[in-house]
Amino acid sequence: MFSPVLAQEASAPATTDIKGSQAASTQTVVVTGIRASMQSTLNLKRKSDGIVDGIVADDIGKFPDTNLAEAVQRISGVSIDRSNGEGSRVTVRGIGPDFNLVLLNGRQMPSANLGASDSRSFDFANLASEAISQIQVYKSSRADSPAGGVGATLNIMTGRPLDLGNQTSIGAKIDYDRSNTNIPGQLNGKNITPEVSALISRKFGPDNMFGVSLTTSYQARNSGFAQAKVGDGYLGPYAGAADPGGTLVNAKGITGLSGNQLYDTPQSLYYVLQGTQRKRTNGQLTFQFRPSKDWTNTLDYTYFENKQRVASNALQAWFSGKNVISAVDFGNGAVQSPNSYTENYGKDPQDFNMLAVRAGTKTTLKSLGFNTQYRVSPGLKFSLDAHHSVADAGKDSPYGVGNDLNLASFGRNSNTLDLTQEMPVLSVDYTPQPFQVSGSFFQDRVIKQTVDQVQAGGSLKIGESSNLNFGVGSVKTKFNSAFQQVQQNAWSGVVKDRSKVGQFFNQANFTPIDYRQYFSKLGGSGDPKLFPTMYIVDFDKVLQDAKNFTAADGPEVNHAGQASYAGVWGPSLANPSEIRSLQEKTNSLFAQYNTEWDLAMPMHTGIGLRYEKTKVDTTSRIQYPTSVSWGTQNEYVIGFAPGVQVPQSASYHYWLPTVDWDMDVTSNLKLRASWGVTIGRPQWNEIQGGTSLDAIANIRGLSGSTGNPALRPVKSKNLDLSAEWYYSKQSMVSLGLFNKDLTGFPGSTIITTPSTTATTPVNGRYWQAASASGCGTDTFCIRDYIFTHFAGQPGVNGTGPQPDGHQGGQILGIPTDPALPLLLSTTVNANKTNAKGAEINWQHMFDNGFGFQTNYTYVKSGLRFDNAAPSTLNGVAQFALLGLSNSANLVGIYEDSSTSVRLAYNWRGEFLNSTNAFYKPQPGYTEPYGQVDLSVGYNLNKNLSLSFEAINLTNATQRMHGRNKTEVLSAVQFGPRFMLGARYKF
């Protein structure tokens, strides 16, 4: 049986099933070496019910990869998402991270991931591999497994002292990450960082009835990356140059576009250099008491902490479109995007921005668990497992969990963007002007998730060849979060008179560098047209200059519609725009009947049924807009009334049947078939009630989102077939086929509703008069006309001509203006799809110490994004299956009595990573990526071993594109990472 009821027994590296008495329970055998590890992995696969894969450590502290996600990607059908060049979340058989369930020793763990704050997915970056004995990947559905894993259920297992016995080991590594050297010194940390780990395990007392173990690890890593990106996405698609809502209105020099051909254009371009400093601490203390061979009790406490600091600097250019476009050449495609794109600003130079970020996050997990197992008789056993686990996440920096300090120099006369190379290439005609702070924001967010879970079960032997597994469970999850973004909107600069900027902002705090060297692996970085200079910002000093200048509140301060700058230069949760309080309680029961059939070809069958009932209770804050202030050409600042808390509830239940069958055609050849129904629960934000609104509106209205507590899980009917040939102890060939019919997949739709509390100047009386005068849809012209012809009228607060030649000030919505449109995105159960594919595995060990592992996974689904169609039609967004990709692994192995070598190549094909890439309703595709990793171990003696590891040995880069390859979204250069270590066993 899979649940923690019996999973606690399967804590040592190798597993051997006792099929026939307890169908999926395991006994432990300590093994060492790659060969023994491979044999243990094959035993896990061969003896389990259903379709199971896994990875077994050849010894505690010697998991085959330093990162658990990097390890599981070696399994067929498993792909990973990377963050900062390191595996973080897993996709299985084309099903994304949110619909794969990750357990720790059979228990559901809380997750508090600030990077994906609404996700249920487990972030493997939080958990070190040193204490892990094995990972089991259950690809077929199981009645004894908690629901939630549509793609797979992954069970991470740690060692237990009564299994580990008496042993002590200490390990240390030095980590050299070359990506940390590929960024300026102002952004990175030390080039060499430490990793240390320790294990102490003891058995004692009469008959060794007591056991205690402690595993600890500390890992520091400094890394970096260089990224070129169209960071605000592409505008469109629009229908031909004549489309009045498009970006080509009044544009010049258009080539390659004809008629009503759909097109889009880039909104901005960024070159980003970022350094990340991570400190990860893990520990687990376990106490066991076994008064008799039939009764085992386990008490464990698990702790992890992950701290991360980010320092980033970027060069950014924002594109205006329309009449400033002087040339644009379009490439081919159903939706055409530019090969090159040029804007000329004439006598109105635009801002050339440097963006600076300093932020930090801290994530912790504290888990206290108890497990007891009692064998009443050879044919009957009972067990109970309970745990209380809390995950917290929040800021670890005075500047919050995220921020953006925007520094503007108004000297960009014209620019051309070349999109035909691996990375976008920006050439700029720039007249240097002093930098000053323009717009900025600081974000603060806290997340707390609590899981209280109890599971009880048993196994009853019936006759000589059958057994009944049964159990009940209850899990209560509380999810609480709060978020606030503090923002100021002086996008034209906080200093009114740009000739005086140098008086208030020390220009010595902006250090020029040639940033092109950091993109050397990306095509286009050597193009002589590429603008060469980025200014590295001294964040603390520039921020202090901004504080001093705005606090003085002199006549040169541009208030940009704000009464004051008090409280805008740092994070705050004083008035959260988003508060979520949600409780989800699920009660379950299951039964599974297993039978061994002693026939000419021995067979095993298992029939199971699981019932789950879930109730969702949520309290959410609903925020009401009260005012609209049109302060710049394309931004409308919203004023809000205090929010109101509103409770909501919903519930659902499911019956989830499963059927497993396997047959030993020969002693080495096994056939399997599994059928079952699984569910995958929605993300937290999707079932959270209430409404969250943006702080800034645009000409179309105010965007936001509203939750749907009644949203039901995705339901999947799964069929798995496999054939496995175990032709030696460490060698195997297998072929698997799978099919998933999924219904109720969440889809996004936009509901447009008028605000009852705020009006907008868009299409109001002043606007219509300006438009009729000849301005049409030109918002620069409309603003100038209103300030000139309606000065002093209600809602018109002009400040006179600005340095760019246009009129400045605020235009407010007045009672006679139209109601502000609220464009609310919500989630509904709207889609169904099918995912099917095949997996082929081959593992072989030769007699001379050499061997290999290879696998290939093919996945197909009919639900793909239509690149030739608009992303949203009539308020309904396109839906497509994210993460769907083919994948392959090839691992070469050598091992003798003292030396072990693993050279691994992992490849993942192109996949759709988002339908809302870079905050625009557009597809984002991650292009094929392959990575080579190397690990070498050498045993000096029976106690001391040395290791060397190299990750991303060939310095692979990663690229994303939109609807076609030319529509580049991102190109990233990381760097290889090297580790040298030693481990001593006492």
ZIWOFEN-V67758 format. One record per residue. N is the residue number from 1. RES is the residue in three letters. PSI is psi in whole degrees, 0 to 359 (none if undefined). Layout:
# ZIWOFEN-V67758
((N RES PSI) (N RES PSI))
This chain:
# ZIWOFEN-V67758
((1 MET 148) (2 PHE 327) (3 SER 167) (4 PRO 343) (5 VAL 314) (6 LEU 345) (7 ALA 335) (8 GLN 336) (9 GLU 336) (10 ALA 57) (11 SER 352) (12 ALA 168) (13 PRO 317) (14 ALA 155) (15 THR 139) (16 THR 121) (17 ASP 145) (18 ILE 54) (19 LYS 138) (20 GLY 331) (21 SER 304) (22 GLN 111) (23 ALA 325) (24 ALA 8) (25 SER 162) (26 THR 155) (27 GLN 158) (28 THR 143) (29 VAL 124) (30 VAL 127) (31 VAL 161) (32 THR 158) (33 GLY 156) (34 ILE 319) (35 ARG 313) (36 ALA 322) (37 SER 316) (38 MET 321) (39 GLN 319) (40 SER 321) (41 THR 318) (42 LEU 322) (43 ASN 319) (44 LEU 315) (45 LYS 317) (46 ARG 323) (47 LYS 354) (48 SER 157) (49 ASP 143) (50 GLY 197) (51 ILE 109) (52 VAL 135) (53 ASP 169) (54 GLY 177) (55 ILE 131) (56 VAL 131) (57 ALA 142) (58 ASP 350) (59 ASP 153) (60 ILE 134) (61 GLY 359) (62 LYS 45) (63 PHE 145) (64 PRO 345) (65 ASP 150) (66 THR 340) (67 ASN 132) (68 LEU 323) (69 ALA 320) (70 GLU 327) (71 ALA 313) (72 VAL 341) (73 GLN 346) (74 ARG 344) (75 ILE 139) (76 SER 138) (77 GLY 353) (78 VAL 126) (79 SER 162) (80 ILE 154) (81 ASP 138) (82 ARG 145) (83 SER 125) (84 ASN 38) (85 GLY 12) (86 GLU 142) (87 GLY 138) (88 SER 317) (89 ARG 157) (90 VAL 145) (91 THR 134) (92 VAL 122) (93 ARG 40) (94 GLY 0) (95 ILE 124) (96 GLY 173) (97 PRO 327) (98 ASP 343) (99 PHE 24) (100 ASN 134) (101 LEU 128) (102 VAL 127) (103 LEU 151) (104 LEU 112) (105 ASN 41) (106 GLY 7) (107 ARG 145) (108 GLN 128) (109 MET 145) (110 PRO 153) (111 SER 137) (112 ALA 87) (113 ASN 107) (114 LEU 333) (115 GLY 332) (116 ALA 71) (117 SER 338) (118 ASP 3) (119 SER 148) (120 ARG 351) (121 SER 149) (122 PHE 134) (123 ASP 107) (124 PHE 343) (125 ALA 343) (126 ASN 345) (127 LEU 121) (128 ALA 158) (129 SER 351) (130 GLU 326) (131 ALA 3) (132 ILE 132) (133 SER 325) (134 GLN 161) (135 ILE 127) (136 GLN 132) (137 VAL 107) (138 TYR 107) (139 LYS 336) (140 SER 157) (141 SER 152) (142 ARG 138) (143 ALA 330) (144 ASP 3) (145 SER 137) (146 PRO 142) (147 ALA 152) (148 GLY 346) (149 GLY 90) (150 VAL 315) (151 GLY 310) (152 ALA 163) (153 THR 125) (154 LEU 124) (155 ASN 114) (156 ILE 126) (157 MET 138) (158 THR 163) (159 GLY 155) (160 ARG 141) (161 PRO 323) (162 LEU 342) (163 ASP 321) (164 LEU 328) (165 GLY 201) (166 ASN 111) (167 GLN 153) (168 THR 136) (169 SER 148) (170 ILE 133) (171 GLY 151) (172 ALA 145) (173 LYS 153) (174 ILE 136) (175 ASP 122) (176 TYR 109) (177 ASP 110) (178 ARG 341) (179 SER 333) (180 ASN 335) (181 THR 353) (182 ASN 25) (183 ILE 160) (184 PRO 153) (185 GLY 335) (186 GLN 344) (187 LEU 344) (188 ASN 172) (189 GLY 200) (190 LYS 145) (191 ASN 330) (192 ILE 128) (193 THR 157) (194 PRO 156) (195 GLU 132) (196 VAL 147) (197 SER 156) (198 ALA 148) (199 LEU 129) (200 ILE 124) (201 SER 134) (202 ARG 142) (203 LYS 143) (204 PHE 176) (205 GLY 174) (206 PRO 129) (207 ASP 27) (208 ASN 46) (209 MET 345) (210 PHE 149) (211 GLY 143) (212 VAL 138) (213 SER 150) (214 LEU 124) (215 THR 135) (216 THR 154) (217 SER 148) (218 TYR 129) (219 GLN 129) (220 ALA 137) (221 ARG 129) (222 ASN 125) (223 SER 173) (224 GLY 171) (225 PHE 158) (226 ALA 127) (227 GLN 130) (228 ALA 127) (229 LYS 149) (230 VAL 81) (231 GLY 346) (232 ASP 16) (233 GLY 192) (234 TYR 142) (235 LEU 130) (236 GLY 196) (237 PRO 149) (238 TYR 158) (239 ALA 87) (240 GLY 163) (241 ALA 337) (242 ALA 354) (243 ASP 116) (244 PRO 340) (245 GLY 1) (246 GLY 177) (247 THR 357) (248 LEU 8) (249 VAL 124) (250 ASN 14) (251 ALA 156) (252 LYS 160) (253 GLY 35) (254 ILE 124) (255 THR 152) (256 GLY 3) (257 LEU 132) (258 SER 150) (259 GLY 224) (260 ASN 28) (261 GLN 133) (262 LEU 140) (263 TYR 164) (264 ASP 164) (265 THR 152) (266 PRO 148) (267 GLN 332) (268 SER 171) (269 LEU 134) (270 TYR 142) (271 TYR 118) (272 VAL 134) (273 LEU 124) (274 GLN 136) (275 GLY 141) (276 THR 132) (277 GLN 117) (278 ARG 137) (279 LYS 120) (280 ARG 126) (281 THR 128) (282 ASN 149) (283 GLY 148) (284 GLN 128) (285 LEU 126) (286 THR 133) (287 PHE 132) (288 GLN 147) (289 PHE 118) (290 ARG 87) (291 PRO 338) (292 SER 168) (293 LYS 347) (294 ASP 357) (295 TRP 119) (296 THR 132) (297 ASN 137) (298 THR 129) (299 LEU 126) (300 ASP 150) (301 TYR 126) (302 THR 138) (303 TYR 136) (304 PHE 151) (305 GLU 134) (306 ASN 112) (307 LYS 138) (308 GLN 127) (309 ARG 139) (310 VAL 133) (311 ALA 122) (312 SER 147) (313 ASN 138) (314 ALA 149) (315 LEU 132) (316 GLN 140) (317 ALA 129) (318 TRP 133) (319 PHE 140) (320 SER 331) (321 GLY 185) (322 LYS 236) (323 ASN 347) (324 VAL 354) (325 ILE 123) (326 SER 342) (327 ALA 137) (328 VAL 127) (329 ASP 119) (330 PHE 143) (331 GLY 184) (332 ASN 165) (333 GLY 157) (334 ALA 321) (335 VAL 115) (336 GLN 138) (337 SER 159) (338 PRO 143) (339 ASN 320) (340 SER 152) (341 TYR 122) (342 THR 135) (343 GLU 140) (344 ASN 123) (345 TYR 2) (346 GLY 236) (347 LYS 9) (348 ASP 69) (349 PRO 142) (350 GLN 169) (351 ASP 137) (352 PHE 115) (353 ASN 144) (354 MET 128) (355 LEU 131) (356 ALA 138) (357 VAL 134) (358 ARG 113) (359 ALA 163) (360 GLY 146) (361 THR 156) (362 LYS 127) (363 THR 134) (364 THR 152) (365 LEU 132) (366 LYS 123) (367 SER 126) (368 LEU 123) (369 GLY 154) (370 PHE 138) (371 ASN 134) (372 THR 139) (373 GLN 129) (374 TYR 126) (375 ARG 107) (376 VAL 319) (377 SER 173) (378 PRO 338) (379 GLY 4) (380 LEU 130) (381 LYS 150) (382 PHE 159) (383 SER 159) (384 LEU 136) (385 ASP 136) (386 ALA 147) (387 HIS 154) (388 HIS 119) (389 SER 139) (390 VAL 130) (391 ALA 134) (392 ASP 148) (393 ALA 143) (394 GLY 193) (395 LYS 151) (396 ASP 37) (397 SER 143) (398 PRO 346) (399 TYR 5) (400 GLY 188) (401 VAL 345) (402 GLY 150) (403 ASN 173) (404 ASP 108) (405 LEU 111) (406 ASN 123) (407 LEU 123) (408 ALA 139) (409 SER 117) (410 PHE 71) (411 GLY 17) (412 ARG 106) (413 ASN 322) (414 SER 162) (415 ASN 151) (416 THR 133) (417 LEU 120) (418 ASP 120) (419 LEU 18) (420 THR 355) (421 GLN 180) (422 GLU 318) (423 MET 150) (424 PRO 141) (425 VAL 118) (426 LEU 123) (427 SER 140) (428 VAL 135) (429 ASP 107) (430 TYR 126) (431 THR 109) (432 PRO 131) (433 GLN 155) (434 PRO 147) (435 PHE 143) (436 GLN 162) (437 VAL 132) (438 SER 237) (439 GLY 158) (440 SER 158) (441 PHE 155) (442 PHE 132) (443 GLN 141) (444 ASP 139) (445 ARG 140) (446 VAL 142) (447 ILE 134) (448 LYS 125) (449 GLN 131) (450 THR 135) (451 VAL 124) (452 ASP 118) (453 GLN 137) (454 VAL 132) (455 GLN 132) (456 ALA 144) (457 GLY 182) (458 GLY 174) (459 SER 128) (460 LEU 123) (461 LYS 132) (462 ILE 110) (463 GLY 204) (464 GLU 344) (465 SER 10) (466 SER 157) (467 ASN 155) (468 LEU 119) (469 ASN 139) (470 PHE 159) (471 GLY 164) (472 VAL 159) (473 GLY 160) (474 SER 134) (475 VAL 128) (476 LYS 122) (477 THR 128) (478 LYS 130) (479 PHE 120) (480 ASN 137) (481 SER 155) (482 ALA 146) (483 PHE 141) (484 GLN 138) (485 GLN 120) (486 VAL 123) (487 GLN 143) (488 GLN 147) (489 ASN 37) (490 ALA 64) (491 TRP 342) (492 SER 6) (493 GLY 143) (494 VAL 343) (495 VAL 121) (496 LYS 307) (497 ASP 106) (498 ARG 342) (499 SER 348) (500 LYS 6) (501 VAL 317) (502 GLY 341) (503 GLN 334) (504 PHE 339) (505 PHE 117) (506 ASN 113) (507 GLN 349) (508 ALA 348) (509 ASN 7) (510 PHE 107) (511 THR 118) (512 PRO 138) (513 ILE 159) (514 ASP 103) (515 TYR 351) (516 ARG 330) (517 GLN 334) (518 TYR 354) (519 PHE 24) (520 SER 335) (521 LYS 352) (522 LEU 132) (523 GLY 130) (524 GLY 340) (525 SER 336) (526 GLY 4) (527 ASP 125) (528 PRO 344) (529 LYS 343) (530 LEU 124) (531 PHE 130) (532 PRO 348) (533 THR 128) (534 MET 147) (535 TYR 117) (536 ILE 128) (537 VAL 131) (538 ASP 95) (539 PHE 309) (540 ASP 314) (541 LYS 319) (542 VAL 319) (543 LEU 320) (544 GLN 322) (545 ASP 317) (546 ALA 318) (547 LYS 313) (548 ASN 316) (549 PHE 312) (550 THR 331) (551 ALA 326) (552 ALA 334) (553 ASP 46) (554 GLY 180) (555 PRO 343) (556 GLU 358) (557 VAL 124) (558 ASN 109) (559 HIS 341) (560 ALA 44) (561 GLY 3) (562 GLN 139) (563 ALA 321) (564 SER 173) (565 TYR 13) (566 ALA 130) (567 GLY 7) (568 VAL 356) (569 TRP 25) (570 GLY 165) (571 PRO 156) (572 SER 149) (573 LEU 26) (574 ALA 328) (575 ASN 72) (576 PRO 138) (577 SER 344) (578 GLU 121) (579 ILE 125) (580 ARG 131) (581 SER 113) (582 LEU 139) (583 GLN 132) (584 GLU 120) (585 LYS 128) (586 THR 127) (587 ASN 142) (588 SER 159) (589 LEU 154) (590 PHE 160) (591 ALA 141) (592 GLN 129) (593 TYR 122) (594 ASN 140) (595 THR 136) (596 GLU 132) (597 TRP 114) (598 ASP 83) (599 LEU 183) (600 ALA 323) (601 MET 100) (602 PRO 137) (603 MET 158) (604 HIS 137) (605 THR 149) (606 GLY 127) (607 ILE 125) (608 GLY 161) (609 LEU 131) (610 ARG 140) (611 TYR 132) (612 GLU 134) (613 LYS 128) (614 THR 137) (615 LYS 133) (616 VAL 126) (617 ASP 129) (618 THR 142) (619 THR 125) (620 SER 156) (621 ARG 129) (622 ILE 127) (623 GLN 138) (624 TYR 125) (625 PRO 143) (626 THR 339) (627 SER 155) (628 VAL 125) (629 SER 112) (630 TRP 100) (631 GLY 334) (632 THR 175) (633 GLN 324) (634 ASN 20) (635 GLU 136) (636 TYR 108) (637 VAL 134) (638 ILE 135) (639 GLY 144) (640 PHE 149) (641 ALA 159) (642 PRO 142) (643 GLY 162) (644 VAL 133) (645 GLN 132) (646 VAL 124) (647 PRO 147) (648 GLN 156) (649 SER 158) (650 ALA 163) (651 SER 160) (652 TYR 163) (653 HIS 155) (654 TYR 144) (655 TRP 128) (656 LEU 96) (657 PRO 154) (658 THR 148) (659 VAL 128) (660 ASP 143) (661 TRP 137) (662 ASP 155) (663 MET 133) (664 ASP 97) (665 VAL 317) (666 THR 183) (667 SER 342) (668 ASN 350) (669 LEU 122) (670 LYS 136) (671 LEU 146) (672 ARG 154) (673 ALA 137) (674 SER 140) (675 TRP 141) (676 GLY 171) (677 VAL 132) (678 THR 164) (679 ILE 155) (680 GLY 121) (681 ARG 154) (682 PRO 164) (683 GLN 161) (684 TRP 318) (685 ASN 334) (686 GLU 329) (687 ILE 358) (688 GLN 129) (689 GLY 189) (690 GLY 180) (691 THR 133) (692 SER 127) (693 LEU 149) (694 ASP 161) (695 ALA 340) (696 ILE 133) (697 ALA 172) (698 ASN 191) (699 ILE 334) (700 ARG 335) (701 GLY 196) (702 LEU 120) (703 SER 156) (704 GLY 188) (705 SER 151) (706 THR 137) (707 GLY 171) (708 ASN 88) (709 PRO 338) (710 ALA 3) (711 LEU 133) (712 ARG 163) (713 PRO 161) (714 VAL 137) (715 LYS 133) (716 SER 130) (717 LYS 120) (718 ASN 136) (719 LEU 128) (720 ASP 136) (721 LEU 142) (722 SER 154) (723 ALA 132) (724 GLU 127) (725 TRP 111) (726 TYR 92) (727 TYR 357) (728 SER 177) (729 LYS 326) (730 GLN 14) (731 SER 146) (732 MET 147) (733 VAL 135) (734 SER 153) (735 LEU 126) (736 GLY 142) (737 LEU 143) (738 PHE 153) (739 ASN 131) (740 LYS 121) (741 ASP 111) (742 LEU 134) (743 THR 155) (744 GLY 20) (745 PHE 136) (746 PRO 137) (747 GLY 153) (748 SER 138) (749 THR 153) (750 ILE 124) (751 ILE 122) (752 THR 122) (753 THR 142) (754 PRO 140) (755 SER 143) (756 THR 3) (757 THR 354) (758 ALA 146) (759 THR 161) (760 THR 143) (761 PRO 346) (762 VAL 124) (763 ASN 18) (764 GLY 186) (765 ARG 315) (766 TYR 316) (767 TRP 312) (768 GLN 323) (769 ALA 318) (770 ALA 317) (771 SER 319) (772 ALA 338) (773 SER 350) (774 GLY 355) (775 CYS 332) (776 GLY 239) (777 THR 9) (778 ASP 106) (779 THR 332) (780 PHE 312) (781 CYS 318) (782 ILE 315) (783 ARG 313) (784 ASP 320) (785 TYR 316) (786 ILE 315) (787 PHE 327) (788 THR 319) (789 HIS 344) (790 PHE 25) (791 ALA 133) (792 GLY 351) (793 GLN 160) (794 PRO 129) (795 GLY 355) (796 VAL 108) (797 ASN 83) (798 GLY 151) (799 THR 7) (800 GLY 182) (801 PRO 144) (802 GLN 168) (803 PRO 334) (804 ASP 1) (805 GLY 347) (806 HIS 162) (807 GLN 144) (808 GLY 167) (809 GLY 193) (810 GLN 139) (811 ILE 117) (812 LEU 152) (813 GLY 134) (814 ILE 165) (815 PRO 330) (816 THR 355) (817 ASP 165) (818 PRO 154) (819 ALA 142) (820 LEU 121) (821 PRO 132) (822 LEU 117) (823 LEU 91) (824 LEU 119) (825 SER 131) (826 THR 167) (827 THR 136) (828 VAL 158) (829 ASN 96) (830 ALA 350) (831 ASN 153) (832 LYS 153) (833 THR 179) (834 ASN 136) (835 ALA 127) (836 LYS 160) (837 GLY 192) (838 ALA 150) (839 GLU 133) (840 ILE 133) (841 ASN 144) (842 TRP 123) (843 GLN 129) (844 HIS 136) (845 MET 127) (846 PHE 168) (847 ASP 346) (848 ASN 11) (849 GLY 346) (850 PHE 158) (851 GLY 176) (852 PHE 157) (853 GLN 134) (854 THR 146) (855 ASN 158) (856 TYR 136) (857 THR 130) (858 TYR 129) (859 VAL 141) (860 LYS 142) (861 SER 145) (862 GLY 348) (863 LEU 83) (864 ARG 159) (865 PHE 135) (866 ASP 101) (867 ASN 341) (868 ALA 357) (869 ALA 157) (870 PRO 150) (871 SER 326) (872 THR 132) (873 LEU 122) (874 ASN 39) (875 GLY 358) (876 VAL 124) (877 ALA 146) (878 GLN 146) (879 PHE 139) (880 ALA 157) (881 LEU 119) (882 LEU 149) (883 GLY 3) (884 LEU 117) (885 SER 155) (886 ASN 157) (887 SER 159) (888 ALA 154) (889 ASN 144) (890 LEU 119) (891 VAL 123) (892 GLY 141) (893 ILE 141) (894 TYR 139) (895 GLU 134) (896 ASP 196) (897 SER 338) (898 SER 340) (899 THR 141) (900 SER 140) (901 VAL 134) (902 ARG 122) (903 LEU 115) (904 ALA 136) (905 TYR 125) (906 ASN 135) (907 TRP 138) (908 ARG 131) (909 GLY 177) (910 GLU 141) (911 PHE 154) (912 LEU 118) (913 ASN 344) (914 SER 150) (915 THR 8) (916 ASN 54) (917 ALA 130) (918 PHE 44) (919 TYR 20) (920 LYS 146) (921 PRO 80) (922 GLN 156) (923 PRO 149) (924 GLY 125) (925 TYR 128) (926 THR 125) (927 GLU 163) (928 PRO 140) (929 TYR 132) (930 GLY 141) (931 GLN 139) (932 VAL 129) (933 ASP 148) (934 LEU 138) (935 SER 137) (936 VAL 132) (937 GLY 145) (938 TYR 125) (939 ASN 109) (940 LEU 322) (941 ASN 190) (942 LYS 345) (943 ASN 325) (944 LEU 129) (945 SER 149) (946 LEU 155) (947 SER 151) (948 PHE 133) (949 GLU 142) (950 ALA 125) (951 ILE 136) (952 ASN 54) (953 LEU 327) (954 THR 8) (955 ASN 54) (956 ALA 147) (957 THR 167) (958 GLN 139) (959 ARG 143) (960 MET 146) (961 HIS 170) (962 GLY 234) (963 ARG 341) (964 ASN 171) (965 LYS 329) (966 THR 333) (967 GLU 68) (968 VAL 136) (969 LEU 323) (970 SER 144) (971 ALA 126) (972 VAL 136) (973 GLN 125) (974 PHE 258) (975 GLY 159) (976 PRO 162) (977 ARG 135) (978 PHE 140) (979 MET 135) (980 LEU 127) (981 GLY 168) (982 ALA 146) (983 ARG 133) (984 TYR 128) (985 LYS 132) (986 PHE none))
